[in-house]
Amino acid sequence: MTAGAHSANGSGEEPVTVTDRRRIDPETGEVRDEPAAGPGPADAGPVVDEQTSDEQQADGAAGEPDARVAELTADLQRERAQFANFRRRAAEEKQGSVAYGKQILIDKLLPIIDDLDRAREHGDLDSGPLRSVADKLTGVLAAEGLVAFGAAGDEFDPELHEAVQHDGTGAHPVIGSVYRCGYRLGEKVIRTAMVTVTDPAPAGDAPGAQ
């Protein structure tokens, strides 16, 4: 039951409305029917599009695995690149270690090679078992990349030759005598040649000149 009343002073204010929500009518004693009242405008919640929400959830669920796969793929590519760089560095270090060990051994053998060269100059290696030993040693070292340089008449190069005596003007110096051969191991000079420096022979003194 609803009742309304004006204020006693008749000021024209809005009437106060009182709603009776009792289930049993106090006058008749009968049970009232529940009004089919829904929530008011203030109580109404926001309208949610269920289809749109489901689609967004599905898109998010599908996007997460794709992002994870891309991340793992990038990690794998980085690991493969790092491993390839490691193998390259390891191979270079191994190659450098082998070359360094070879150079140390050849450096220790150079005095023996010098003795064999002097013996060859004196004719001691023309025959006999020592000649065979010298030839085998020379062949083994040559197979490892050892090359001798520095011969009489070659142009003098201060980076390859160590001059112990200078004869002539020095305008176009050449090697006069060789006291000690120089050696390369591959592209690396492991010992300079010890030589004397002189002027080149005149063109008229060359063999076959008129």
C-alpha positions, 0 to 999 in steps of 0.5 A: 500500500502506497500513501502520499502526504503534503507537508504541513506548512503547504510550501509546495515541496515534492511529496514524500512517497513511502512504499509498503514492501510487506508480503502480507497485507496488514488490513486483509491478511492476504499474501501480496503478489511480488512486484515484477520489479527489476533493478533501477537505472542506478542498479543496472550494470554495464551491458557486456557483449558476450560474443565480443568478449569471447572473440577477444579471449580467443584472440589473446589465447591464440596470440600467446603461443605465437609470441612464445614460439617467436621468442624461442625461435629468436633464442635458438638463432642466437644460440646457434650464432654464438655456437658458430662463433665459438667453433670458429674461434676454437678452430683459429686458436687451434690453428694458431697453437699448431703454427706456434708449436711448429715455429718453436721446433723449427727455431731449435732446428735452425742451428743444425740446418746452418751446420749442414749448409756449411758442411755442404759448402765445404763439400762434406755432403757430396756423398756419404750417409750424412748427405742422405740425412741432410736431404731428408731433414730438408725435405721434411722442413720444406713440406712443413712450409719452411723456405730459405731466402737470401742469395748473392745478387738479390736486391737488399731488403732491410726487412728481410736482410741484416747487413753486417758490412756495406761496400759501395755507394748504396744507391742500389744495394744488393747482397754480396755474401751470405753469412746466414740464410733467412727463413720463412715459415709460410708467410711469416719471416722467422729469421732474417738473413745475415749478409753483406751489401754491395753495389750491383755489378755493371751491366757490361760485366754480366755474363754474355755481355759484349 
